[in-house]
Amino acid sequence: MVLDTALHQFLVLYMWFPLAALLGFFLLIARFYQRFSMARTYYLLYIVAAIGFGALSIRQASVELVRQDWVSGVVSFLSGLFLAVAVLILARLMLGAKEVED
C-alpha cells in the first residue's frame, strides 16, 4: 500500500510538468500574437491556470488515494475554466471570427 501511495504521488506531481510546459507554449503563442496583431489575448490567464493545476497536483498528492475533497474539485473547475476561456479567446482571435452586424 505504501508503494502504491508513493507511486501515485510521484505520477501526480510528475504529470504537472508536461502540462505546465504545454501551457507555457500556449502562453508564448498568445503573447506573440498579441505583440504583432495588437489584439488583446489575455495571455496571463495561462499562468493562472498553470498555478491552479500545480496547486491541484500538490493537493491530490497529499490526500489519500480514494478520497476526493471539494477543494480539489473547486480548484480543478476554476483552473479548467480559466484555461478554456483563454483558449477560446485565442482561437477566436487567430481564426478570425467576425462580428455579426445587424
N, C-alpha and C positions, 0 to 999 in steps of 0.2 A: 504494500500500500504506500509506503514511503517513496519507493521508486516511481510509482505512478504519479504521485503528487509532485515530485521533483521534475519529472518529465513534462508534466502539464505546465508547471511554472516556466520551465525553460522554453517550451514551444510558444506559449502565450507571449512572453516577453520578446522572443526571437522574431515572431511574425510582425511585430510593430515596426521593425527596421525596414523591411521591404515596403510596407505601407507608407512609412514616412518618406522614403526615397521617391515613391510614386507621387505622393502629394507635393513634395518639393519640385519634382519635374513639372507638374501642373502649375505650380506657383510661378516657376520661371517662364513657362509659356504665357501665362496670363500677364505677367509683368512685362514681357517683351511686347505682347500685343498692345497693352495699354500705352507703352512708351512710343510706339510707332504709329498707332492709329488715333491717339488722343481720345479714346473711348474708355470710360471708367470700367474696370473689370473686377474691382473688389478682391484683388489677389490676396489680401491679408486674411480672408476667410479660410484659405487653405492652411494657414498657420494655426488658426483657432481649431480647425478640425483635427489637425495633427496632434495638437496638445490634448484635445479631448480624447482622441483614440489612445494616446500614450497614457493618460490617466486611467482610462478604461482597462488597458492592459495591466497596469500595476494593480488596480483594484481586483481584477479577475485572478491574477496570480497570487494574491494574498488571501483570498477566501477559499473555502473548501471546494472540492471538485463538483459536488452535486448541488451546492447551494447557489442560488441566484438571488441577488438582492435588488431592491428597487433603485438604489443609487446607480448601479451598473446599467440598468435599463434606461434611466433618465439620461445619463451621460452618453450612452450609445445612441439614443434617439437624437439628442441635440447635436452630437458630432456628425451624425449622418445627415441631419437636416442642414447644417452649415455646409457640408460638402456638396449636397445635392443643389443647394441654392447657388453656390459658387460655380459648379459645373454647368448648370443651366444658364447662368448669366454669360459665362464664357462661350458656350456653344451657340447661344442666341446671337451674340456679337460676331463670332467668327463665321457662322453660316449665313449671315446677312439677312436675318429675319426683318422684314419690313413692316412698318406700322400700317395698319389699315386705315385709310382715310374715308370719312363719311361724306 
